[in-house]
Amino acid sequence: MAALMSSVIRGLAPITEQKSSSLLLLLLKSNNSVVVSSRRFVRGLRRRPVAVLYPGEERETLIKAAHQNKQRRQDPGTQQHQTDGRRVKENSSEPRGRSSGVQADRCSVRAQLGGLRFDKALPGDKRLAKIVSIARSRAFREKEGKVLLEGKRLICDAMAAGASPQVLFFSRVERLQELPLDKLGQASLVKVKFEDLRIWSDLVTPQGVIAIFSKPDQSRLTFPKDLRLQSIPLFLICDTVRDPGALGTILRCAAAAGCDRVLLTQGCVDPWEPKVLRAAMGAHFRLPVFSGLNWDSVLEHLPNPVTVHVADDTRSSDAEVRKPGRVNHEVVEQYTESDSDDDEVSLLEQKVYHENWAQRNTALVISDETRGLSSEALQLAEETDGYKLFVPLAPGAERLNSAMTASVLLFEGRRQLMKFTQKARRAKSTVY
């Protein structure tokens, strides 16, 4: 059959296409040894051939070879389409369906962001896994020197103080537009799904923007001038405060009271932990915060001379208030029982918080409510002629936690220092 067909086709080569088709049909019908359905044969002729051969060895290719199709894909300038045997050229600069619409959207978004470019995070992006490492591991934060900030307000406060983000993750372009775009030129912007941010965030309702910063250097940060001008010579020392929420609240109160700086001893919780950052509400970027200090280095951050007072965490009521100059023997017995290994017992004079204790350079020590004051803090208060300050409570009331005690004493210290400053100014003006 194949030999018969090939011989017939070779014989029909010099004949025209129409005559060859009719003659071939007659030959097939007349041959008794070959049974071919005419309907099937006509359907086969209607199919599109690879090439058409004409007399004189002329050839027209309708379906291009593979290497020609590859060249056409490599040339983005024009695209060829075939319609009813005719070639139609299309200019690639004209819109081409969905791809052109996506490109137009990207251009408009880039114009809204001031020309900033951003990437889209793919599933399994290692940059997302780095968020949880920074958030939950203090050792990793200290090793890498990174800090994780979440939320518009906290990120804006950090950039206003001079900190620059390295990587910023956002879920929507509108969230990115709320930030100062002129300070994001050196940051890597990554757009992620809101569901991914919810997985890595510690918040119940994430705000849709998380940034990774280098650990800020307190000496290089620029704090708001209006707050620094209102600062008073009041210094806060946190003695082994280990509760993140309490430390964040204490920092927030210190910034609101106008403290000059905050000093954290080595036993305190990491101030750059996410829970501390959220509770502090941007206080890290409103006043200097020095962490990981021993008691020798604490003195280096205090002026000379300075008076150091400690906050007494014992339970006291109005009926138990002692007269100035007397020692509370119950407190002495308490310290004697808890610090039986120490040779010396602190005999600091107690003083009610609203009595005069803040004059000139004043430092206040706040301790953890579960561990109490350290011997180094009591010794420093004794050496600088400080007092043991307490807040009298109603009978039967539980003692205040460290954050509430700090807020009461800090604002009272501010009131006394402001009053002392006004008296000094009036006295100076009277002399002149």
C-alpha positions as CSV (number, residue, x, y, z in Angstrom):
1,M,0.0,0.0,0.0
2,A,2.8,2.4,0.9
3,A,4.7,1.6,-2.2
4,L,1.6,2.1,-4.4
5,M,0.9,5.5,-2.8
6,S,4.4,6.7,-3.2
7,S,4.5,5.7,-6.9
8,V,1.2,7.4,-7.5
9,I,2.4,10.6,-5.8
10,R,5.6,10.6,-7.8
11,G,3.6,10.2,-11.0
12,L,1.3,13.1,-10.1
13,A,4.1,15.5,-9.3
14,P,3.9,17.5,-12.6
15,I,0.1,17.7,-12.5
16,T,-1.8,20.5,-11.0
17,E,-3.2,20.1,-7.5
18,Q,-6.8,19.9,-8.5
19,K,-6.3,17.3,-11.3
20,S,-4.0,15.2,-9.1
21,S,-6.6,15.0,-6.4
22,S,-9.3,13.8,-8.7
23,L,-7.1,11.4,-10.5
24,L,-5.8,9.9,-7.3
25,L,-9.4,9.4,-6.1
26,L,-10.2,7.5,-9.3
27,L,-7.2,5.3,-9.0
28,L,-8.0,4.4,-5.5
29,K,-11.5,3.6,-6.3
30,S,-10.6,1.5,-9.3
31,N,-8.0,-0.6,-7.4
32,N,-9.8,-3.6,-6.0
33,S,-6.9,-4.5,-3.6
34,V,-7.1,-1.2,-1.7
35,V,-10.3,-0.2,0.1
36,V,-10.2,3.4,1.2
37,S,-13.2,5.4,2.3
38,S,-13.8,8.4,0.2
39,R,-15.1,10.4,3.2
40,R,-12.0,9.6,5.2
41,F,-9.8,10.6,2.2
42,V,-11.6,13.9,1.8
43,R,-11.1,14.6,5.5
44,G,-7.5,13.9,5.1
45,L,-7.1,16.4,2.3
46,R,-8.7,19.1,4.4
47,R,-6.0,18.9,7.0
48,R,-3.4,21.5,7.1
49,P,-0.2,20.3,5.5
50,V,3.3,21.1,6.7
51,A,4.3,22.3,3.2
52,V,2.8,22.7,-0.3
53,L,4.9,21.6,-3.3
54,Y,4.4,23.5,-6.6
55,P,5.9,22.7,-10.1
56,G,9.4,24.0,-10.5
57,E,10.5,22.9,-7.0
58,E,8.7,25.9,-5.3
59,R,7.9,25.3,-1.7
60,E,5.7,27.2,0.8
61,T,6.1,26.4,4.5
62,L,3.0,27.0,6.6
63,I,4.3,25.6,9.9
64,K,7.7,26.9,10.8
65,A,10.5,24.7,12.1
66,A,11.4,24.5,15.7
67,H,14.5,26.6,15.4
68,Q,12.5,29.4,13.7
69,N,9.8,29.4,16.4
70,K,12.6,29.7,18.9
71,Q,14.0,32.8,17.1
72,R,10.5,34.3,17.0
73,R,10.2,33.9,20.8
74,Q,13.6,35.4,21.4
75,D,12.6,38.5,19.3
76,P,10.2,40.5,21.5
77,G,9.8,43.3,18.9
78,T,7.2,41.5,16.7
79,Q,5.0,38.5,16.9
80,Q,3.6,36.6,14.0
81,H,0.1,35.1,13.8
82,Q,-1.4,33.1,11.0
83,T,-5.0,33.6,10.1
84,D,-6.5,31.9,7.0
85,G,-3.0,31.4,5.5
86,R,-2.0,35.1,5.9
87,R,0.7,36.4,8.3
88,V,-0.2,39.3,10.6
89,K,2.4,41.3,12.5
90,E,1.6,42.7,15.9
91,N,3.6,45.3,17.7
92,S,4.7,44.3,21.2
93,S,4.3,47.9,22.5
94,E,0.5,47.6,22.3
95,P,-1.4,46.1,25.3
96,R,-1.4,42.4,25.3
97,G,-4.0,41.1,27.6
98,R,-3.4,40.4,31.2
99,S,0.4,40.7,31.2
100,S,0.2,44.3,29.9
101,G,-2.4,45.1,32.6
102,V,-0.1,43.7,35.4
103,Q,2.8,45.7,34.1
104,A,0.7,48.9,34.1
105,D,-0.4,48.2,37.7
106,R,3.2,47.8,38.7
107,C,4.2,51.0,37.1
108,S,1.4,52.9,38.9
109,V,2.3,51.3,42.2
110,R,5.9,52.2,41.7
111,A,4.9,55.8,41.0
112,Q,2.9,55.9,44.2
113,L,5.9,54.7,46.2
114,G,8.2,57.3,44.8
115,G,10.1,54.9,42.5
116,L,10.7,52.3,45.3
117,R,11.0,48.7,44.1
118,F,9.8,45.7,46.2
119,D,9.9,41.9,45.9
120,K,7.2,39.4,46.5
121,A,8.0,36.7,49.0
122,L,7.7,33.1,47.7
123,P,6.6,30.1,49.8
124,G,9.5,29.1,52.1
125,D,11.3,32.4,51.9
126,K,14.2,32.3,54.4
127,R,13.8,36.0,55.2
128,L,10.4,35.3,56.8
129,A,11.9,32.6,59.0
130,K,14.5,35.1,60.3
131,I,11.7,37.1,61.8
132,V,10.8,34.5,64.4
133,S,14.5,34.0,65.2
134,I,15.0,37.6,66.0
135,A,11.8,37.9,68.0
136,R,12.3,34.9,70.2
137,S,16.0,34.5,70.7
138,R,18.0,37.0,72.7
139,A,21.2,35.2,71.8
140,F,20.4,35.4,68.1
141,R,19.7,39.2,68.4
142,E,22.9,39.8,70.2
143,K,24.9,37.7,67.8
144,E,23.4,39.2,64.6
145,G,23.0,42.7,66.1
146,K,19.4,42.9,64.9
147,V,16.2,44.3,66.3
148,L,12.6,43.5,65.2
149,L,10.0,46.4,65.2
150,E,6.4,45.9,64.3
151,G,3.8,48.5,63.6
152,K,3.6,51.9,62.0
153,R,4.2,54.0,65.1
154,L,7.2,52.1,66.3
155,I,8.9,52.0,62.9
156,C,8.3,55.7,62.4
157,D,9.7,56.6,65.8
158,A,12.8,54.5,65.0
159,M,13.4,56.2,61.7
160,A,12.8,59.6,63.2
161,A,15.6,58.9,65.7
162,G,18.0,58.0,62.9
163,A,17.7,54.2,62.7
164,S,17.6,52.7,59.2
165,P,15.7,49.5,58.4
166,Q,17.4,46.8,56.6
167,V,14.4,44.6,55.6
168,L,10.8,45.7,55.7
169,F,7.9,43.3,55.2
170,F,4.4,44.6,54.4
171,S,1.1,43.1,53.4
172,R,-0.4,46.0,51.4
173,V,0.9,48.9,49.5
174,E,-1.3,51.3,51.6
175,R,0.6,50.2,54.7
176,L,3.9,51.1,53.1
177,Q,2.6,54.5,52.0
178,E,2.0,55.4,55.7
179,L,5.8,55.3,56.3
180,P,8.3,58.0,55.4
181,L,9.2,56.7,51.9
182,D,12.3,59.0,51.6
183,K,14.0,57.0,54.4
184,L,13.4,53.5,52.8
185,G,15.8,53.9,49.9
186,Q,18.4,51.5,51.4
187,A,16.0,49.0,52.7
188,S,14.9,45.7,51.0
189,L,11.1,45.9,50.6
190,V,9.3,42.5,50.6
191,K,5.6,42.1,50.1
192,V,4.1,39.1,51.8
193,K,0.7,37.7,52.4
194,F,-1.2,38.9,55.5
195,E,-1.6,35.3,56.6
196,D,2.2,34.8,56.6
197,L,2.6,38.0,58.8
198,R,0.0,36.6,61.2
199,I,2.0,33.4,61.6
200,W,5.3,35.2,62.4
201,S,3.8,38.1,64.5
202,D,3.2,37.9,68.2
203,L,0.2,40.2,68.0
204,V,-3.3,38.9,67.8
205,T,-4.2,41.4,65.1
206,P,-0.9,42.3,63.2
207,Q,-0.7,45.8,61.7
208,G,0.7,44.5,58.4
209,V,4.2,45.9,58.6
210,I,7.3,44.5,60.2
211,A,10.9,45.8,59.9
212,I,14.3,44.5,60.8
213,F,16.8,47.1,62.1
214,S,20.4,47.0,63.1
215,K,20.6,47.3,66.9
216,P,20.5,51.0,67.5
217,D,23.6,52.7,69.0
218,Q,22.4,55.1,71.8
219,S,25.3,57.5,71.0
220,R,24.2,57.9,67.4
221,L,20.4,58.2,67.8
222,T,18.8,61.6,67.5
223,F,16.1,62.0,70.2
224,P,13.3,64.6,69.8
225,K,14.6,68.0,70.8
226,D,11.3,69.1,72.4
227,L,11.5,66.1,74.8
228,R,15.2,66.6,75.6
229,L,14.7,70.2,76.4
230,Q,12.0,69.3,78.9
231,S,14.2,66.6,80.5
232,I,15.1,66.9,84.2
233,P,18.2,65.7,86.1
234,L,16.4,62.5,87.1
235,F,18.0,59.2,86.3
236,L,16.3,55.8,86.5
237,I,18.2,52.6,87.4
238,C,16.4,49.2,86.9
239,D,17.8,46.5,89.2
240,T,17.1,43.0,87.8
241,V,13.7,43.8,86.4
242,R,12.8,40.6,84.5
243,D,9.2,41.1,83.6
244,P,9.0,42.3,79.9
245,G,5.7,44.1,80.4
246,A,6.8,45.8,83.6
247,L,10.1,47.0,82.0
248,G,8.3,48.4,79.0
249,T,5.8,50.2,81.2
250,I,8.7,51.6,83.3
251,L,10.5,52.9,80.2
252,R,7.3,54.5,79.0
253,C,6.8,56.3,82.4
254,A,10.5,57.4,82.4
255,A,10.0,59.0,79.0
256,A,6.8,60.7,80.0
257,A,8.3,62.0,83.3
258,G,11.2,63.5,81.4
259,C,14.1,61.4,82.8
260,D,17.5,62.1,81.4
261,R,18.4,58.4,80.8
262,V,17.6,54.8,81.9
263,L,20.3,52.4,83.1
264,L,19.6,48.6,83.1
265,T,21.7,46.2,85.1
266,Q,22.8,42.8,83.8
267,G,20.0,40.9,85.4
268,C,17.3,42.8,83.5
269,V,15.3,41.5,80.6
270,D,16.4,42.4,77.1
271,P,15.0,45.8,76.4
272,W,14.7,45.0,72.7
273,E,12.4,42.0,73.2
274,P,9.2,42.5,71.3
275,K,7.0,42.5,74.5
276,V,9.1,45.2,76.0
277,L,9.0,47.3,72.8
278,R,5.2,47.1,72.6
279,A,4.8,48.1,76.2
280,A,7.3,50.9,76.0
281,M,5.4,52.5,73.1
282,G,8.5,54.0,71.4
283,A,10.3,55.1,74.7
284,H,13.5,53.5,73.3
285,F,13.7,56.3,70.8
286,R,12.8,59.2,73.1
287,L,15.5,58.9,75.7
288,P,18.8,56.9,76.0
289,V,18.5,53.4,77.3
290,F,21.7,51.6,78.3
291,S,21.5,47.9,79.1
292,G,23.8,45.1,80.3
293,L,25.6,47.3,82.9
294,N,27.4,46.2,86.0
295,W,27.3,48.5,89.0
296,D,30.8,49.9,88.3
297,S,29.7,51.0,84.8
298,V,26.4,52.4,86.3
299,L,28.4,55.0,88.1
300,E,30.1,56.0,84.8
301,H,26.7,57.0,83.4
302,L,25.7,59.1,86.4
303,P,26.8,62.7,87.1
304,N,29.0,63.6,89.9
305,P,27.7,64.4,92.5
306,V,24.5,62.4,92.5
307,T,22.1,61.2,95.2
308,V,20.7,57.7,94.7
309,H,17.4,56.6,96.3
310,V,15.9,53.1,96.2
311,A,12.2,52.3,96.0
312,D,11.1,50.2,99.0
313,D,8.8,47.3,98.0
314,T,7.7,46.4,101.5
315,R,4.1,46.6,102.5
316,S,3.4,49.8,104.4
317,S,0.2,51.6,105.4
318,D,-0.6,55.0,106.7
319,A,-0.4,53.8,110.3
320,E,3.1,52.3,109.7
321,V,4.7,55.6,108.5
322,R,7.7,56.3,110.6
323,K,9.0,59.7,111.5
324,P,12.0,61.0,109.6
325,G,15.3,60.0,111.2
326,R,14.0,56.7,112.5
327,V,14.8,53.2,111.2
328,N,12.0,50.7,110.4
329,H,13.1,47.7,112.4
330,E,10.7,45.4,110.7
331,V,12.4,46.1,107.4
332,V,15.8,45.4,109.1
333,E,14.5,42.1,110.3
334,Q,13.2,41.3,106.9
335,Y,16.6,42.0,105.2
336,T,18.3,40.2,108.1
337,E,16.4,37.0,107.3
338,S,16.7,37.2,103.5
339,D,20.3,38.3,103.5
340,S,21.7,36.2,106.3
341,D,24.9,35.6,104.5
342,D,25.8,39.3,104.3
343,D,27.8,40.8,107.1
344,E,26.3,44.2,106.8
345,V,22.6,45.1,107.0
346,S,21.2,48.1,105.2
347,L,20.0,50.8,107.7
348,L,18.7,53.3,105.1
349,E,16.3,55.9,106.4
350,Q,12.8,55.5,105.1
351,K,10.9,58.4,103.6
352,V,7.4,58.8,102.3
353,Y,7.4,59.5,98.6
354,H,5.8,63.0,98.8
355,E,8.5,64.3,101.2
356,N,11.5,66.3,99.8
357,W,14.0,63.9,98.4
358,A,14.7,65.1,94.8
359,Q,17.1,68.0,94.6
360,R,19.7,68.6,91.9
361,N,21.0,65.3,90.4
362,T,18.8,62.5,91.6
363,A,18.8,58.8,90.7
364,L,16.1,56.3,91.5
365,V,16.5,52.5,91.7
366,I,13.5,50.3,90.8
367,S,13.9,46.6,91.6
368,D,12.0,43.5,90.5
369,E,9.0,42.9,92.8
370,T,9.8,39.2,93.3
371,R,13.5,39.5,93.9
372,G,13.8,42.8,95.8
373,L,16.7,45.2,96.0
374,S,20.2,44.0,95.5
375,S,23.0,44.6,98.0
376,E,24.8,46.7,95.4
377,A,21.8,49.1,95.1
378,L,21.5,49.5,98.9
379,Q,25.2,50.1,99.2
380,L,25.2,52.8,96.5
381,A,22.3,54.5,98.2
382,E,24.1,54.5,101.5
383,E,27.3,55.9,99.9
384,T,25.4,58.8,98.3
385,D,23.2,59.6,101.4
386,G,20.0,58.4,99.7
387,Y,16.7,57.3,101.2
388,K,14.4,54.3,101.0
389,L,11.2,55.7,99.5
390,F,7.9,54.0,99.9
391,V,4.2,54.6,99.0
392,P,1.8,54.1,101.9
393,L,-1.1,51.9,101.1
394,A,-4.5,51.3,102.7
395,P,-4.7,48.5,105.2
396,G,-5.1,45.1,103.6
397,A,-4.1,46.3,100.1
398,E,-1.6,44.4,98.1
399,R,1.7,46.1,97.4
400,L,2.2,47.9,94.1
401,N,4.1,46.2,91.4
402,S,7.4,47.7,90.1
403,A,5.9,49.5,87.2
404,M,3.2,51.3,89.3
405,T,5.8,52.2,92.0
406,A,8.1,53.6,89.4
407,S,5.3,55.8,87.9
408,V,4.4,57.2,91.3
409,L,8.0,58.0,92.3
410,L,9.1,59.3,88.9
411,F,6.3,61.9,88.6
412,E,6.7,62.9,92.2
413,G,10.4,63.3,91.6
414,R,9.7,65.5,88.6
415,R,7.3,67.7,90.6
416,Q,10.0,68.2,93.3
417,L,12.8,68.9,90.8
418,M,10.7,71.4,88.9
419,K,9.8,73.1,92.2
420,F,13.4,73.2,93.2
421,T,14.4,74.7,89.9
422,Q,11.8,77.4,90.1
423,K,13.0,78.4,93.6
424,A,16.6,78.6,92.4
425,R,15.6,80.8,89.5
426,R,13.6,83.2,91.8
427,A,16.5,83.4,94.2
428,K,18.9,84.1,91.4
429,S,16.7,86.9,90.0
430,T,16.3,88.4,93.5
431,V,20.0,88.6,94.0
432,Y,20.5,90.5,90.7
